[in-house]
Amino acid sequence: MYLKQIEQLVVLQKVDDEIIVIEKELESLPKELAALEEKNAKLTERMEQTKERTDILLHQQRLLADEIDSNDSKIKKSKNKLMMAGNTREYQAMMREMDNMEKINRSREEEKIALMDEMNRQKERQTAAEAEAEELKGQLEECSANLKKRTATAKKRLTKLQKDRETACEVIPPRVLGRYEFIRARIQHPVIVPVDEAVCNGCHILIPPQIFNELQRGEQILSCPNCQRLIYWTNHFCAPADAPAAPAAEVEAEEQE
Ligand SMILES: [Zn+2]
């Protein structure tokens, strides 16, 4: 009776352990996709910024080209007018103006080159971003499909585990189940732990001799006085090394009958 109850509790705990793992997985699965989507949003934003910057550069290039053209034609006109200069002073004034204009145009040409360099940098950035976007698109599609598949599998497994849990709960006496649930709600997993050589496997502290003696008698379900977890003596099970495995296998076999 006592051993049977311990066995069932260990089975219940195995089910609960897996439920915890699967619930965590279900929680974390959408996070991978969300992270990729966030990356994608940032990339799109970056591409828009590059596009904006390129548009500004194009506009600046047009303005510069217009200015250079207009200066060129002014220089040409001034050259033609030079012949008509009435005196030296007028001639020199026109020459100075032409020199100035040519100087301005030379610096405008330098600006034009700088603009082109900047434009090329933006183009490179855009090309790199487009390649990244293409790769990210593939990753997103894969992750999304994977998410659906893995979520479905995990949910299916969870439904099965919850059924297993109900089955296990049916055979565990309500008083014992109540203690298990009480402890489960208050302390970290695991709830039921083996005691090997008088040491609690939950908190790794020595069980007082009197309680250890009682535990060895195997008459009632005891708690570790230190961590409050339910305890059982490993020697009560044939294979002390993996005590929880033996009862689990047995109950699984019963289920299949
Ligand atoms: Zn303990």
Residues whose N, C-alpha, C, O or C-beta is under 5 A from the ligand:
A	BS01	ZN	C200 G202 C203 C224 N226 C227 Q228
